[in-house]
């Protein structure tokens, strides 16, 4: 075998070799062109710095022109063809019309409005409030009572039909023993202002809404009423298992047997 046999290629091999060389040449040309067309990093950074510097200079110039024009309105009228001077003139004119300086306007536009709270004047020590007639406005004047507690006291009074004792404040949601001790000296309760419940006329669903009457107690009252036709007094309830002695004491200010 001679050395020429190593460099002998068939027709198909010669075609493939030529195609491969062509691809290599084209790829190398593209890479060379792209590399030359990309700006150097330092040059690119320098151009960016020059651009930013130019913008800062422009802003500074416009700011100086605005300040100069605002301080000297006559200079604006002498050169109406200058754009920056014209803008400064309009700004200066607007400031004169509103009586507001630039710094005041900027402060007004960028400041958030603050929430204002209405301060409630509190009662002086020694003031006494009647629980069955006080509205929420009056209750909020008592030290230690805000809107939430005032609303709860009134709402509980509504479902109770009235307070017969100041001690019932401790039953209001959120009023613990410590808060009750701090509040009790500010109040009094008039039992005569309680709205009586006509036990012989009221429906069961309305009766069981009262905080001191359970579903079982309301049901047995209805049963006794059907049996007797009319309940005449507390003796009709005292012998019932559903009512304890404490239940009777709590309910006495609220139930009426007259009708």
Secondary structure, DSSP 4 states (H G I P E B T S, - for coil): --GGGGG---HHHHHHHHHHHHHHHHHHHHHHHHHHHSPPHHHHHHHHHHHHHHHHHHHHHHHHHHHHHHH-HHHHHHTTT-HHHHHHHHHHHHHHHHT--HHHHHHHHHSPPPP--PPPPPPPTT--EETTT--HHHHTTSTT--HHHHHHHHHHHHHHTS-S-GGGGGGSTT--HHHHHHHGGGEE--GGG---EETTTS-HHHHTTSTT--HHHHHHHHHHHHHHSS--STHHHHT-TT--HHHHHHHTTTEE---
